[in-house]
């Protein structure tokens, strides 16, 4: 499959050479052929890079999911949760149900965190500044 783009590029260069050789035998035609060949080589490299990037498993969304880090600081009666969450403040949605923290943000961001505590918890304070979400969770 990787040979298709270079094959068509060489075919294009050959056709250009044939047309220029038939129509005009001056140096201007060969100069135009050199410019067309250079552009074709550039675009072949760009298309191959684009295809490799699209087929790669290291797209930004998978990297974001794999490397999402949060801090969970547990105290006697309070737990503090700090994490980076993408999106504007009006797209951030946080819910706490039965010991599970549900976080939704922009760019289809969604995470569920199971907290190691009792189900008698409530979010007492929620702050979102510069992409960082800070929650204070009180244990009842």
C-alpha positions as CSV (number, residue, x, y, z in Angstrom):
1,X,0.0,0.0,0.0
2,X,2.9,2.4,0.6
3,X,4.0,2.2,-3.0
4,X,0.8,3.7,-4.5
5,X,1.6,7.4,-3.8
6,X,5.2,7.3,-5.1
7,X,4.0,5.3,-8.1
8,X,1.5,7.9,-9.1
9,X,4.1,10.6,-8.4
10,X,6.6,9.0,-10.8
11,X,3.8,8.5,-13.4
12,X,2.9,12.2,-13.1
13,X,6.5,13.2,-13.6
14,X,6.9,10.9,-16.6
15,X,3.8,12.3,-18.2
16,X,5.0,15.9,-17.6
17,X,8.4,15.0,-19.1
18,X,6.7,13.5,-22.2
19,X,4.4,16.5,-22.7
20,X,7.3,19.0,-22.3
21,X,9.6,17.0,-24.7
22,X,6.8,16.9,-27.3
23,X,5.7,20.4,-27.2
24,X,8.8,22.5,-26.5
25,X,12.5,21.6,-26.7
26,X,13.7,24.6,-24.8
27,X,15.2,24.8,-21.3
28,X,12.1,26.5,-19.9
29,X,10.2,23.3,-20.3
30,X,12.8,21.3,-18.4
31,X,12.9,24.0,-15.7
32,X,9.1,23.7,-15.3
33,X,9.5,19.9,-15.2
34,X,12.1,20.3,-12.3
35,X,9.7,22.6,-10.4
36,X,6.8,20.2,-10.9
37,X,8.9,17.3,-9.8
38,X,10.1,19.1,-6.7
39,X,6.5,20.0,-5.8
40,X,5.4,16.4,-6.4
41,X,8.1,15.0,-4.2
42,X,7.1,17.5,-1.4
43,X,3.4,16.5,-1.6
44,X,4.2,12.8,-1.7
45,X,6.1,13.2,1.6
46,X,3.3,15.2,3.1
47,X,0.6,12.7,2.1
48,X,2.7,9.8,3.5
49,X,3.2,11.7,6.7
50,X,-0.6,12.4,6.9
51,X,-1.4,8.7,6.3
52,X,1.1,7.5,8.9
53,X,-0.3,10.0,11.4
54,X,-3.9,8.9,10.8
55,X,-3.0,5.2,11.2
56,X,-0.9,5.8,14.3
57,X,-2.2,4.8,17.6
58,X,-0.5,7.8,19.3
59,X,-3.3,10.2,18.4
60,X,-3.8,13.1,20.9
61,X,-6.9,11.6,22.3
62,X,-5.3,8.3,23.2
63,X,-2.3,10.0,24.6
64,X,-4.6,12.2,26.7
65,X,-6.4,9.1,28.0
66,X,-3.3,7.2,28.8
67,X,-1.5,10.1,30.6
68,X,-4.3,11.7,32.5
69,X,-3.0,12.2,36.0
70,X,-4.9,13.4,39.1
71,X,-4.0,13.9,42.8
72,X,-6.3,12.5,45.5
73,X,-5.3,13.7,48.9
74,X,-7.2,11.9,51.6
75,X,-7.6,13.2,55.1
76,X,-9.6,12.1,58.1
77,X,-12.9,13.9,57.2
78,X,-12.0,15.4,53.8
79,X,-10.6,14.3,50.5
80,X,-9.1,16.8,48.0
81,X,-9.2,16.0,44.3
82,X,-7.0,17.9,41.8
83,X,-6.7,17.3,38.1
84,X,-6.4,18.9,34.7
85,X,-9.7,18.8,32.8
86,X,-9.9,20.2,29.3
87,X,-12.6,22.6,28.2
88,X,-14.2,25.9,29.3
89,X,-15.8,26.2,32.7
90,X,-19.4,26.0,31.4
91,X,-18.6,22.5,29.9
92,X,-17.2,21.1,33.2
93,X,-19.7,18.7,35.0
94,X,-18.9,16.9,38.2
95,X,-21.1,14.5,40.1
96,X,-20.5,12.2,43.1
97,X,-22.7,9.1,43.4
98,X,-22.1,6.2,45.7
99,X,-18.4,6.6,46.0
100,X,-17.7,7.3,42.3
101,X,-16.7,10.7,41.0
102,X,-17.9,11.4,37.5
103,X,-16.1,14.2,35.6
104,X,-17.1,15.5,32.2
105,X,-15.3,18.2,30.3
106,X,-14.8,19.7,26.8
107,X,-13.5,17.7,23.8
108,X,-15.5,14.6,24.8
109,X,-13.5,14.3,28.0
110,X,-15.1,11.9,30.5
111,X,-13.6,10.1,33.5
112,X,-15.0,8.0,36.3
113,X,-12.9,7.7,39.5
114,X,-13.8,5.2,42.2
115,X,-13.0,6.7,45.6
116,X,-11.9,4.4,48.5
117,X,-14.4,5.7,51.0
118,X,-17.9,5.3,52.2
119,X,-20.8,6.2,50.1
120,X,-21.7,9.0,52.5
121,X,-19.8,11.8,50.8
122,X,-20.6,15.2,49.3
123,X,-18.7,17.8,47.3
124,X,-18.3,20.8,49.5
125,X,-16.3,23.0,47.2
126,X,-15.6,22.9,43.5
127,X,-13.2,25.3,41.7
128,X,-12.0,25.4,38.1
129,X,-9.2,27.8,37.1
130,X,-6.9,27.7,34.1
131,X,-7.8,24.1,33.3
132,X,-7.3,22.7,36.8
133,X,-10.3,21.3,38.7
134,X,-10.1,21.3,42.5
135,X,-12.7,19.5,44.5
136,X,-13.2,19.2,48.3
137,X,-15.2,16.1,49.2
138,X,-16.6,16.0,52.8
139,X,-17.2,12.6,54.4
140,X,-20.4,12.7,56.4
